[in-house]
């Protein structure tokens, strides 16, 4: 997703909700993903805001979301890449 040193990576078993941005739930420790076939790798800023995530399946990215927020913290844009590499751009 990004190699920025300010990005905090956290791991989860799933997400909840149907509205964007998704809420990642059931956090895993980094050591817990070694033996998992499927997990979500969330990318957060220093304030804990979800910037995006990748759904990892057998070591490959199956789905990716990238989020952009306005100055008030409201979701402004979402870029979604599906398993086929198709990219959708949504503006709010």
LOGU-576809 format. One record per residue: residue number from 1; residue in one letter; chain; x negated, y, z of N, C-alpha, C in turn. Coordinates in Angstrom, 2 decimals, padded with zeros to 5 digits. Example, Ala and Ser with C-alpha at 12.3 -4.5 7.8 and 13.67 -1.06 7.14 Angstrom:
<recs>
num->1; residuo->A; cadena->A; nc1->-013.19; nc2->-005.69; nc3->007.80; cac1->-012.30; cac2->-004.50; cac3->007.80; cc1->-013.20; cc2->-003.30; cc3->007.80 .
num->2; residuo->S; cadena->A; nc1->-012.85; nc2->-002.25; nc3->007.08; cac1->-013.67; cac2->-001.06; cac3->007.14; cc1->-012.90; cc2->000.03; cc3->007.87 .
</recs>
This chain:
<recs>
num->1; residuo->X; cadena->A; nc1->-000.83; nc2->-001.19; nc3->000.00; cac1->000.00; cac2->000.00; cac3->000.00; cc1->-000.86; cc2->001.24; cc3->000.00 .
num->2; residuo->X; cadena->A; nc1->-001.71; nc2->001.36; nc3->000.99; cac1->-002.63; cac2->002.49; cac3->001.05; cc1->-003.81; cc2->002.09; cc3->001.92 .
num->3; residuo->X; cadena->A; nc1->-004.94; nc2->002.69; nc3->001.66; cac1->-006.13; cac2->002.39; cac3->002.45; cc1->-006.45; cc2->003.53; cc3->003.42 .
num->4; residuo->X; cadena->A; nc1->-005.52; nc2->004.43; nc3->003.62; cac1->-005.72; cac2->005.57; cac3->004.49; cc1->-006.01; cc2->005.12; cc3->005.91 .
num->5; residuo->X; cadena->A; nc1->-007.06; nc2->005.64; nc3->006.50; cac1->-007.47; cac2->005.25; cac3->007.85; cc1->-006.45; cc2->005.69; cc3->008.90 .
num->6; residuo->X; cadena->A; nc1->-005.58; nc2->006.65; nc3->008.58; cac1->-004.59; cac2->007.14; cac3->009.53; cc1->-003.32; cc2->006.30; cc3->009.55 .
num->7; residuo->X; cadena->A; nc1->-003.22; nc2->005.33; nc3->008.69; cac1->-002.05; cac2->004.47; cac3->008.62; cc1->-002.18; cc2->003.35; cc3->009.65 .
num->8; residuo->X; cadena->A; nc1->-001.12; nc2->003.14; nc3->010.39; cac1->-001.08; cac2->002.08; cac3->011.39; cc1->-000.28; cc2->000.91; cc3->010.79 .
num->9; residuo->X; cadena->A; nc1->-000.88; nc2->-000.25; nc3->010.75; cac1->-000.21; cac2->-001.45; cac3->010.22; cc1->000.32; cc2->-002.28; cc3->011.37 .
num->10; residuo->X; cadena->A; nc1->001.60; nc2->-002.63; nc3->011.25; cac1->002.25; cac2->-003.49; cac3->012.24; cc1->003.01; cc2->-004.56; cc3->011.49 .
num->11; residuo->X; cadena->A; nc1->003.29; nc2->-005.67; nc3->012.15; cac1->003.86; cac2->-006.83; cac3->011.49; cc1->005.18; cc2->-007.22; cc3->012.15 .
num->12; residuo->X; cadena->A; nc1->006.12; nc2->-007.69; nc3->011.32; cac1->007.47; cac2->-007.99; cac3->011.77; cc1->008.00; cc2->-009.24; cc3->011.08 .
num->13; residuo->X; cadena->A; nc1->009.00; nc2->-009.87; nc3->011.71; cac1->009.60; cac2->-011.05; cac3->011.10; cc1->010.67; cc2->-010.69; cc3->010.09 .
num->14; residuo->X; cadena->A; nc1->011.36; nc2->-009.56; nc3->010.27; cac1->012.48; cac2->-009.22; cac3->009.39; cc1->012.81; cc2->-007.73; cc3->009.50 .
num->15; residuo->X; cadena->A; nc1->013.93; nc2->-007.35; nc3->008.90; cac1->014.41; cac2->-005.98; cac3->008.98; cc1->015.91; cc2->-006.01; cc3->009.29 .
num->16; residuo->X; cadena->A; nc1->016.45; nc2->-004.85; nc3->009.64; cac1->017.88; cac2->-004.75; cac3->009.87; cc1->018.42; cc2->-003.54; cc3->009.12 .
num->17; residuo->X; cadena->A; nc1->019.71; nc2->-003.55; nc3->008.89; cac1->020.36; cac2->-002.43; cac3->008.24; cc1->020.45; cc2->-002.60; cc3->006.74 .
num->18; residuo->X; cadena->A; nc1->021.29; nc2->-001.78; nc3->006.15; cac1->021.43; cac2->-001.78; cac3->004.70; cc1->021.08; cc2->-000.42; cc3->004.12 .
num->19; residuo->X; cadena->A; nc1->020.97; nc2->000.58; nc3->004.97; cac1->020.60; cac2->001.92; cac3->004.53; cc1->019.09; cc2->002.08; cc3->004.59 .
num->20; residuo->X; cadena->A; nc1->018.58; nc2->002.90; nc3->003.70; cac1->017.15; cac2->003.20; cac3->003.71; cc1->016.89; cc2->004.36; cc3->004.66 .
num->21; residuo->X; cadena->A; nc1->015.76; nc2->004.39; nc3->005.31; cac1->014.73; cac2->003.36; cac3->005.33; cc1->015.17; cc2->002.18; cc3->006.19 .
num->22; residuo->X; cadena->A; nc1->014.76; nc2->000.99; nc3->005.79; cac1->015.06; cac2->-000.20; cac3->006.58; cc1->014.38; cc2->-000.08; cc3->007.94 .
num->23; residuo->X; cadena->A; nc1->014.93; nc2->-000.78; nc3->008.91; cac1->014.35; cac2->-000.86; cac3->010.26; cc1->013.68; cc2->-002.22; cc3->010.40 .
num->24; residuo->X; cadena->A; nc1->012.38; nc2->-002.22; nc3->010.60; cac1->011.66; cac2->-003.48; cac3->010.81; cc1->011.86; cc2->-003.92; cc3->012.26 .
num->25; residuo->X; cadena->A; nc1->012.15; nc2->-005.21; nc3->012.46; cac1->012.45; cac2->-005.72; cac3->013.80; cc1->011.67; cc2->-007.00; cc3->014.09 .
num->26; residuo->X; cadena->A; nc1->011.64; nc2->-007.36; nc3->015.35; cac1->010.94; cac2->-008.55; cac3->015.84; cc1->009.45; cc2->-008.47; cc3->015.52 .
num->27; residuo->X; cadena->A; nc1->008.79; nc2->-007.55; nc3->016.21; cac1->007.37; cac2->-007.32; cac3->015.94; cc1->006.52; cc2->-008.53; cc3->016.29 .
num->28; residuo->X; cadena->A; nc1->005.50; nc2->-008.73; nc3->015.48; cac1->004.52; cac2->-009.80; cac3->015.66; cc1->003.15; cc2->-009.19; cc3->015.94 .
num->29; residuo->X; cadena->A; nc1->002.33; nc2->-009.89; nc3->016.68; cac1->000.95; cac2->-009.48; cac3->016.83; cc1->000.16; cc2->-009.88; cc3->015.59 .
num->30; residuo->X; cadena->A; nc1->-000.95; nc2->-009.21; nc3->015.34; cac1->-001.75; cac2->-009.52; cac3->014.15; cc1->-002.17; cc2->-010.99; cc3->014.14 .
num->31; residuo->X; cadena->A; nc1->-002.43; nc2->-011.56; nc3->015.31; cac1->-002.83; cac2->-012.97; cac3->015.38; cc1->-001.68; cc2->-013.92; cc3->015.03 .
num->32; residuo->X; cadena->A; nc1->-000.44; nc2->-013.44; nc3->015.13; cac1->000.72; cac2->-014.30; cac3->014.88; cc1->001.04; cc2->-014.48; cc3->013.39 .
num->33; residuo->X; cadena->A; nc1->000.48; nc2->-013.65; nc3->012.53; cac1->000.82; cac2->-013.77; cac3->011.11; cc1->-000.06; cc2->-014.78; cc3->010.38 .
num->34; residuo->X; cadena->A; nc1->-001.12; nc2->-015.23; nc3->011.02; cac1->-002.03; cac2->-016.18; cac3->010.37; cc1->-001.35; cc2->-017.46; cc3->009.94 .
num->35; residuo->X; cadena->A; nc1->-000.39; nc2->-017.92; nc3->010.72; cac1->000.28; cac2->-019.19; cac3->010.43; cc1->001.70; cc2->-019.01; cc3->009.92 .
num->36; residuo->X; cadena->A; nc1->002.03; nc2->-017.81; nc3->009.46; cac1->003.38; cac2->-017.54; cac3->008.95; cc1->003.35; cc2->-017.49; cc3->007.43 .
num->37; residuo->X; cadena->A; nc1->004.36; nc2->-018.04; nc3->006.81; cac1->004.48; cac2->-017.98; cac3->005.35; cc1->005.08; cc2->-016.65; cc3->004.89 .
num->38; residuo->X; cadena->A; nc1->005.96; nc2->-016.09; nc3->005.72; cac1->006.67; cac2->-014.86; cac3->005.36; cc1->006.64; cc2->-013.90; cc3->006.54 .
num->39; residuo->X; cadena->A; nc1->006.34; nc2->-012.62; nc3->006.25; cac1->006.41; cac2->-011.57; cac3->007.26; cc1->006.44; cc2->-010.22; cc3->006.55 .
num->40; residuo->X; cadena->A; nc1->006.76; nc2->-009.19; nc3->007.30; cac1->006.78; cac2->-007.83; cac3->006.78; cc1->005.62; cc2->-007.07; cc3->007.39 .
num->41; residuo->X; cadena->A; nc1->004.86; nc2->-006.39; nc3->006.55; cac1->003.75; cac2->-005.55; cac3->007.01; cc1->004.20; cc2->-004.11; cc3->006.87 .
num->42; residuo->X; cadena->A; nc1->004.45; nc2->-003.46; nc3->008.01; cac1->004.90; cac2->-002.08; cac3->008.02; cc1->003.73; cc2->-001.12; cc3->008.09 .
num->43; residuo->X; cadena->A; nc1->003.90; nc2->000.02; nc3->007.45; cac1->002.88; cac2->001.07; cac3->007.45; cc1->003.49; cc2->002.30; cc3->008.10 .
num->44; residuo->X; cadena->A; nc1->002.88; nc2->002.74; nc3->009.20; cac1->003.41; cac2->003.83; cac3->010.01; cc1->002.39; cc2->004.95; cc3->010.13 .
num->45; residuo->X; cadena->A; nc1->002.91; nc2->006.19; nc3->010.31; cac1->002.00; cac2->007.29; cac3->010.60; cc1->001.76; cc2->007.34; cc3->012.11 .
num->46; residuo->X; cadena->A; nc1->000.97; nc2->008.30; nc3->012.55; cac1->000.60; cac2->008.40; cac3->013.96; cc1->001.80; cc2->008.65; cc3->014.86 .
num->47; residuo->X; cadena->A; nc1->002.90; nc2->009.19; nc3->014.31; cac1->004.11; cac2->009.46; cac3->015.09; cc1->005.07; cc2->008.27; cc3->015.09 .
num->48; residuo->X; cadena->A; nc1->004.68; nc2->007.17; nc3->014.44; cac1->005.52; cac2->005.99; cac3->014.41; cc1->006.58; cc2->006.00; cc3->013.31 .
num->49; residuo->X; cadena->A; nc1->006.46; nc2->006.92; nc3->012.37; cac1->007.41; cac2->006.99; cac3->011.25; cc1->007.02; cc2->005.96; cc3->010.20 .
num->50; residuo->X; cadena->A; nc1->008.01; nc2->005.16; nc3->009.78; cac1->007.78; cac2->004.14; cac3->008.77; cc1->007.57; cc2->004.78; cc3->007.41 .
num->51; residuo->X; cadena->A; nc1->006.37; nc2->004.60; nc3->006.85; cac1->006.04; cac2->005.15; cac3->005.54; cc1->006.33; cc2->004.15; cc3->004.43 .
num->52; residuo->X; cadena->A; nc1->006.46; nc2->002.90; nc3->004.81; cac1->006.76; cac2->001.86; cac3->003.83; cc1->006.43; cc2->000.50; cc3->004.41 .
num->53; residuo->X; cadena->A; nc1->006.68; nc2->-000.52; nc3->003.60; cac1->006.36; cac2->-001.88; cac3->004.04; cc1->006.19; cc2->-002.78; cc3->002.83 .
num->54; residuo->X; cadena->A; nc1->005.59; nc2->-003.91; nc3->003.10; cac1->005.44; cac2->-004.97; cac3->002.10; cc1->005.99; cc2->-006.25; cc3->002.70 .
num->55; residuo->X; cadena->A; nc1->006.80; nc2->-006.96; nc3->001.93; cac1->007.23; cac2->-008.29; cac3->002.33; cc1->006.20; cc2->-009.26; cc3->001.77 .
num->56; residuo->X; cadena->A; nc1->005.52; nc2->-009.96; nc3->002.65; cac1->004.48; cac2->-010.90; cac3->002.26; cc1->005.03; cc2->-012.31; cc3->002.29 .
num->57; residuo->X; cadena->A; nc1->004.88; nc2->-013.04; nc3->001.19; cac1->005.33; cac2->-014.42; cac3->001.08; cc1->004.17; cc2->-015.25; cc3->000.53 .
num->58; residuo->X; cadena->A; nc1->003.69; nc2->-016.19; nc3->001.32; cac1->002.54; cac2->-017.03; cac3->000.94; cc1->001.36; cc2->-016.19; cc3->000.43 .
num->59; residuo->X; cadena->A; nc1->001.10; nc2->-015.10; nc3->001.14; cac1->-000.06; cac2->-014.26; cac3->000.83; cc1->000.12; cc2->-013.29; cc3->-000.32 .
num->60; residuo->X; cadena->A; nc1->001.29; nc2->-013.27; nc3->-000.93; cac1->001.55; cac2->-012.38; cac3->-002.05; cc1->002.63; cc2->-011.35; cc3->-001.67 .
num->61; residuo->X; cadena->A; nc1->002.55; nc2->-010.15; nc3->-002.24; cac1->003.57; cac2->-009.13; cac3->-002.02; cc1->004.78; cc2->-009.48; cc3->-002.86 .
num->62; residuo->X; cadena->A; nc1->005.92; nc2->-009.70; nc3->-002.21; cac1->007.15; cac2->-010.02; cac3->-002.92; cc1->008.03; cc2->-008.79; cc3->-003.11 .
num->63; residuo->X; cadena->A; nc1->007.92; nc2->-007.84; nc3->-002.20; cac1->008.75; cac2->-006.64; cac3->-002.22; cc1->007.97; cc2->-005.53; cc3->-001.54 .
num->64; residuo->X; cadena->A; nc1->008.10; nc2->-004.32; nc3->-002.06; cac1->007.41; cac2->-003.19; cac3->-001.43; cc1->008.31; cc2->-001.96; cc3->-001.44 .
num->65; residuo->X; cadena->A; nc1->008.35; nc2->-001.27; nc3->-000.31; cac1->009.06; cac2->000.00; cac3->-000.20; cc1->008.04; cc2->001.06; cc3->000.20 .
num->66; residuo->X; cadena->A; nc1->008.15; nc2->002.25; nc3->-000.39; cac1->007.36; cac2->003.41; cac3->000.01; cc1->008.34; cc2->004.56; cc3->000.24 .
num->67; residuo->X; cadena->A; nc1->008.21; nc2->005.23; nc3->001.37; cac1->009.14; cac2->006.28; cac3->001.75; cc1->008.44; cc2->007.63; cc3->001.86 .
num->68; residuo->X; cadena->A; nc1->009.17; nc2->008.67; nc3->001.45; cac1->008.72; cac2->010.05; cac3->001.59; cc1->009.82; cc2->010.82; cc3->002.32 .
num->69; residuo->X; cadena->A; nc1->009.43; nc2->011.64; nc3->003.28; cac1->010.38; cac2->012.38; cac3->004.10; cc1->010.22; cc2->013.88; cc3->003.88 .
num->70; residuo->X; cadena->A; nc1->011.31; nc2->014.64; nc3->004.12; cac1->011.21; cac2->016.10; cac3->004.03; cc1->010.68; cc2->016.64; cc3->005.35 .
num->71; residuo->X; cadena->A; nc1->010.55; nc2->017.95; nc3->005.44; cac1->009.95; cac2->018.58; cac3->006.62; cc1->010.75; cc2->018.33; cc3->007.90 .
num->72; residuo->X; cadena->A; nc1->012.05; nc2->018.08; nc3->007.76; cac1->012.88; cac2->017.82; cac3->008.94; cc1->012.89; cc2->016.35; cc3->009.35 .
num->73; residuo->X; cadena->A; nc1->012.21; nc2->015.50; nc3->008.57; cac1->012.13; cac2->014.08; cac3->008.89; cc1->013.18; cc2->013.22; cc3->008.22 .
num->74; residuo->X; cadena->A; nc1->013.98; nc2->013.84; nc3->007.35; cac1->015.01; cac2->013.09; cac3->006.64; cc1->014.41; cc2->012.44; cc3->005.40 .
num->75; residuo->X; cadena->A; nc1->014.85; nc2->011.20; nc3->005.10; cac1->014.34; cac2->010.49; cac3->003.93; cc1->014.62; cc2->011.29; cc3->002.67 .
num->76; residuo->X; cadena->A; nc1->013.56; nc2->011.54; nc3->001.91; cac1->013.67; cac2->012.33; cac3->000.68; cc1->013.61; cc2->011.44; cc3->-000.55 .
num->77; residuo->X; cadena->A; nc1->012.68; nc2->010.47; nc3->-000.54; cac1->012.52; cac2->009.58; cac3->-001.69; cc1->012.12; cc2->008.19; cc3->-001.23 .
num->78; residuo->X; cadena->A; nc1->012.50; nc2->007.21; nc3->-002.05; cac1->012.08; cac2->005.83; cac3->-001.82; cc1->011.64; cc2->005.25; cc3->-003.15 .
num->79; residuo->X; cadena->A; nc1->010.53; nc2->004.55; nc3->-003.12; cac1->010.04; cac2->003.83; cac3->-004.29; cc1->010.06; cc2->002.35; cc3->-003.91 .
num->80; residuo->X; cadena->A; nc1->010.79; nc2->001.57; nc3->-004.68; cac1->010.97; cac2->000.15; cac3->-004.37; cc1->010.44; cc2->-000.68; cc3->-005.53 .
num->81; residuo->X; cadena->A; nc1->009.51; nc2->-001.57; nc3->-005.23; cac1->008.95; cac2->-002.49; cac3->-006.22; cc1->009.43; cc2->-003.89; cc3->-005.88 .
num->82; residuo->X; cadena->A; nc1->010.11; nc2->-004.54; nc3->-006.84; cac1->010.64; cac2->-005.88; cac3->-006.57; cc1->009.63; cc2->-006.96; cc3->-006.94 .
num->83; residuo->X; cadena->A; nc1->010.03; nc2->-008.21; nc3->-006.79; cac1->009.14; cac2->-009.35; cac3->-007.01; cc1->008.64; cc2->-009.43; cc3->-008.45 .
num->84; residuo->X; cadena->A; nc1->009.38; nc2->-008.86; nc3->-009.39; cac1->008.98; cac2->-008.88; cac3->-010.80; cc1->008.12; cc2->-007.68; cc3->-011.17 .
num->85; residuo->X; cadena->A; nc1->007.82; nc2->-006.82; nc3->-010.21; cac1->007.03; cac2->-005.63; cac3->-010.47; cc1->007.84; cc2->-004.46; cc3->-010.99 .
num->86; residuo->X; cadena->A; nc1->009.17; nc2->-004.61; nc3->-011.05; cac1->010.04; cac2->-003.52; cac3->-011.48; cc1->010.11; cc2->-002.47; cc3->-010.37 .
num->87; residuo->X; cadena->A; nc1->009.93; nc2->-001.20; nc3->-010.74; cac1->009.91; cac2->-000.11; cac3->-009.78; cc1->011.16; cc2->000.73; cc3->-009.93 .
num->88; residuo->X; cadena->A; nc1->011.82; nc2->000.99; nc3->-008.80; cac1->012.98; cac2->001.87; cac3->-008.75; cc1->012.64; cc2->003.08; cc3->-007.91 .
num->89; residuo->X; cadena->A; nc1->013.04; nc2->004.25; nc3->-008.37; cac1->012.82; cac2->005.49; cac3->-007.63; cc1->014.19; cc2->006.04; cc3->-007.22 .
num->90; residuo->X; cadena->A; nc1->014.34; nc2->006.30; nc3->-005.93; cac1->015.60; cac2->006.85; cac3->-005.41; cc1->015.30; cc2->008.19; cc3->-004.75 .
num->91; residuo->X; cadena->A; nc1->016.15; nc2->009.16; nc3->-004.99; cac1->016.03; cac2->010.47; cac3->-004.34; cc1->017.29; cc2->010.74; cc3->-003.53 .
num->92; residuo->X; cadena->A; nc1->017.10; nc2->011.39; nc3->-002.38; cac1->018.23; cac2->011.64; cac3->-001.47; cc1->018.36; cc2->013.13; cc3->-001.22 .
</recs>
